[in-house]
């Protein structure tokens, strides 16, 4: 492989010179020693050199040596090869994770006494640092090459690793690999082989199965491989073929190794393209050293395209002008940074050339960079290998017999330092800046650099490295820090425009031995700041100025304005004028004091300038204190009723206000009066003449109205409580004394007296109740303070409780008669705080308002007020009358039938005579129902007692019956069924012959003819109804209730409400798959099949040999049915069940939208009906009572309502 790093062609603003420096490290090889390939292992920072040598820099090494990557000295601890029988032409290293591979190829058959034909594999798993290199030994993998039969020995001349693929170029016809699995794998390849790196099982190389099994034939051998632009380029040595043509000398293959173009050299000449070099991102140059290294061609440089059209012949492009000494003798070449290193010429020389322009008219134009480096060598110069090897930023020149390079002794090997890789352009550079702006400039990191040289052509600029302090930019900055590819520039006011240039560099032998890559530059324009000015530097709010207008001005046309809050960058306004408010406007919108910044922005350049104005609050109020006030009197008294107030503060105007209303101002001085005083707190205000701010101090108008406390010697709770006393029927007189409280601190200054008599004693009796109001009179006594003239008047209220209680007059029965000779007198109670009862014959209270009497006379009821002892009485006189009491009852009879009633005297044992309103004179009276509605009777005893009574007679409503005639099949199979009966009273019974009565509503097995049906009620009233049975009678019909629209899985109740009861039997017919929870003649609880959207339910009635049916379609769906709006008016309007939960008794109130048939029943959780809990009928509003049977267990039950138009269910809780 040709070691190089390709740098794409880039555009630069300016160029810096590039050259190479010979390293002072002398890696002299043994006599006729030569280096053929170099590899770099980054993890260990070592270079691996291979070739033909026995010593390097005096250290014994057989064709391989490890060099320290920093000092280029031979690592003494690493010597994997102690013996080898041929040259090593190529070395390749790679790692796949922790698996490290190094493959060498050459013209050897054994290494360290082990058979290794032309290739050997080095392998290590784990980390690979310097200390691990001793473990990086030759792997046990082995193989042997099949002979190529060419003009030189079998061997491997170049290797290339990409990923886990290894390309092998050399002279062979195939390879035999001793694989662990399988045992042998023989592959025939012609001088080019693809292998794969394998870690398991066993670290080894295997044939790449995806590669072509036969490459285009190279008749002598493949000698060089170059990977560039996702292609492999393979150079070969070839003989002319018999017909005068040649095989392709250069192949271009894709990454999958398929052929992508060939170059065929000129006929009749032997070719050896051992040197391939990438010139730029388009072109590749190849040197033809001939088959034997003679380089005798007329021109031995050809140009191939990296991609696109197939490579072109050597006649397509010419090197113009001819490079001195290199027209026909280019023996080694290497591309780097877009330039071309070329070795040999007519005499051994190393030159560097730059391609001046792109490919034009089949010519390439080069310009030499720097001076030629002469090489002294006695060797043959060409040995089927490139004499130039570039790895990282080092160029290795090796040739057998070389003794001098660039005037310095070098035996077989000279190493040159190269500049870093050329940098890319700046990353999004800022080309236009403003004064005081800070900008970071960055280029992409480059390889092989020691540092970056930064230069700025303008003045006044400051720079910072790695966010450090900014320093003036006076000399170029040599930045070697971690982020040296970036620099921060600050452009203070006064900075000038200029060009910023960066040059990556590294050093070779000394710290100042700089090698520069191409430079990158950007032109930076420093724009002027826009002008700004503010009319004032300082403004202030005062107590009368709470709004300020801040105005910014600029002489620069077209600028944008912006104001910001103090101490922040928060924008407040985008206008040139900002209106701000002080704290006196509204606390929620005031603007803070401080420095306000106005910023102007040039919209073209983006540059900003600012100015500021300091705004402060000049709101310090004046000082006013109590010393500023003159007060004529310290407080009001009962004698002092006027105070004069005056205030005086220097530099201020003054006025007075009240605390309750500071908006009303009073002139200074101010006179206040106690009589008209509405607010005792006053403020004296001082208003500053300079800023209008106010200060105040207060005066509290106090009162000395100290009163003397009086006491009443008879009442210890005075004066804490208002004194009231009472004169009543028990207490008829009281005496009250007043005095000054001896514990009052001002008692010595006080006097006391009653207003009514000007003495300290007050004596009262019942006579003083004259003129009282609401049973009370009031008396006052006065205490007087001699020091302030203040008086205190206290009252004593005397209540004259002399009212007698009210007694309600007796309203009960107060007489005895012939039938009743004893009496209990019950008096209405007065109630309240009284004691009341009847008095006995000794005038002693009985303690009760109930009194038993059995004789005539006067009886007294007494009421006494508990609080006052005042009393009232009620006298009741009990007398004897001649009244006699009769007992008789009102009665109900049948219409138009005779009846008899009777009356009985109460507590009469002597003979009694009777006179009825009908003229009858016995104890019984009689009449006709419906004619006689009332009978009166007068009874007279033998002793003259008389009794009167009236008996009311009512009749039952007439019985109305609905009877339906039916005619079944067969003879004598007619029937009459009573379907509805109203009127009468009690339970009905029925008869078809007027003699035998039963509760059966059906009379069947009738022949055609006329019949009379008799209906009798509980009173015995009988009505008859005529009915005919003939051929026109209806056949029996069936009827049942069921919800015809429901959801899948619903439990349906089916109710038999057939009117006709004469069927021998009835039965249900359900569709196949129906689950039946309960079934009887009258009720069934079912769940219809889940696999049908409609089902048919049929009710069948059997009579004799005939049957009668009724079928209904029931529709089911996965969602509840959606009914039309009109349905809402006929369905169940409300269903109220109460109480629920219930202890066993509840009521169901149901309202239907229209009159309809209904059935109501109760089931348990197993859908089993509860006995006795069913009801049915026809109506609009019904109220149905239900009682759970005794012994029913507590739990959950369900009330079902089914009607002609609706179905409802309610869950019941029985507890």
Secondary structure, 3 states (H helix, E strand, C coil): CCCCCCCCCCCCCCCCCCCCEECCCCCCECCCCEEEEEEEECCCCEEEEEEECCEECCEECCCEEEEECCCCCECCCCCCCCCECCCEEEEEEEEECCEEEEEEEECCCEECCEECCCEEEEEEECCCCHHHHHHCEECCCCEEEECCCCCCCCEEEEEEEECCEEEEEEECCEEEECCCCCCCEEEECCCEEEEEEECCCCCEEEECCCCCCCCCCCCCEEEEEEEECCEEEEEEEECECCCCCECEEEEEEECCCCEEEEEECCCCCCEECCEEEECCCCEEEEECCCCCCCCCCCCCEEEEECCCCCCCCCCCCEECCCCCCCCCCEEEEEEECCEEEEEECCCCEEEEEEECCCCECCEECEEEEEEEEEEEECCCCCCCCCCEEEECCEEEEECCCEEEECCEECCCEEEEECCCCCCCCECCCCCEEECCEEEEEEECCCCCCCEEEEEECCCCEEEECCCCCCEECCCCEEECCCCCCEEEEEECCCCCCEEEEEEEEEECCCCCCEEEEEEEEEEEEEECCCCCEECCCEEEECCCCCEEEEEEECCCCCEEEEEECCCCCCEEECCCEEEEECCCCCCCCCCCCEEEEEEEEECCCCCEEEEEEEEEECCCCCCCCHHHEEECCCEEECCCCEEEEEECCCCEEEEEEECCCCCCCECCCEEEECCCCCCCEEEEEEEECCCCCEEEEEEECEEECCCCCEEECCECCCCCCCEEEEEECCCCEEEEEEEECCCCCCHHHEEEEECCCCCCEEEEEHHHHCCCECCEEEEEEEEEECCCCCEEEEEEEEEEECCCCCCCCCCCCCEECCCCCCEEEECCCCCCCEEEEEECCCCCECCCCEEEECCCEEEEEEEEECCCCCEEEEEEEEEECCECCEECCCEEECCCCEEEEECEECCCCCCEEEEECCCCCCCEEEEECCCCCEEEEEEEECCCCEEEEEEEEEECCCCEEEEEEEECCCCCCEEEEEEEEECCCCCCEEECCCCCCECCCEEEEECCEEEEEEEECCCCCEEEEEEEECCCCECCCCCEECCCEEECCCCEEEEECCCCCCCCEEEEECCCCCEEEEECCCEEEEECCCCCCEEEEEEEEEECCEEEEEEEEEEEECCCCCCCHHHHHCCEEEEEEECCCECCEEEEEEEEEEEEEEEEEEEECCCCEEEEEEEEEEEEEEEEEEECCCCCCCEEEEEEEEECCCEEEEEEEEC
